[in-house]
Amino acid sequence: MSLLEKLACMQKRKDEVLNQELAKELAQKNDKSGIKEIAENLQNKDKNIQNDCIKVLYEIGYLKPELINRDYHG
């Protein structure tokens, strides 16, 4: 399953639980390539994906701010 498929909007969910779980998973694994994929999708044409990616990055920033690096932005 790709990271985008794990987003709440892709699972037709309105709550943020799946996005929070994805953020926790990425933070625990120090998954920089996964975080980069999420950051790159801030430019996705689907606004729901953009919003969920923002939430995932926000949660990662709360859990492990050192993983959020300006180099990930577009």
N, C-alpha and C positions, 0 to 999 in steps of 0.2 A: 504494500500500500504506500503510495507516495505521500509526502507530507501534506500536500494540499487536500488530499482525500480525507485527512484526519481533522480538517477544520470543521467547526460547528456548522457553518453554512452548507458545506458539502454533504453533511449528514442530515440536512434539513432540520437542524436544531436551532432554537432561538436563544438558548442559554449559553453561557460562556464556559461551561465545565470542560468540554472537549478542547477548547483553546488553552485553558489553564493546564490541562493534563499534558498537552503537546509541549507547552512551554517548560513545564517541569521536566519532562523527558529530555528535551534538548539541553536544558541547563545541567541536569545530572550527568549527561553523557559528554558535556563540553563539545557538542556537535556543531562545530563552526560552519561546516558545509551546509548543514540543515538550517542553521540560523541565516546563512547567506541566501538560501533558497527562499526562506520566508521574507527576508528583506527585499529581494528582487521582485517579489509579488506585490509589493506596495504599489507597483505600476500596473498591476493586472487590470484588464478592461472591465472585469466584474467587480463592482463596488463592494459586494458582500465579501469577496475574497480579500480585497484591500482592507476592509474593516477588521476581519478576523486576523489578518497578518499583523495589523497594528496592535491588536489585543495580545497576540502571542509575544511580540517583541516587548510590549509593555511589561508583561509578566516575567519575561526573561530578565529584563532590566531590574525588576524588583528582586528576583531571586539571585541573580549573578550579574551585576551591572558590568563587570569587566568583560563579559562576552559580547556586549553591544559596542561595536566599534564603528567609527565613521566610515571605514573602508568598505562596509557592506552596502552602503547606500548607492543605488543606481549608477 
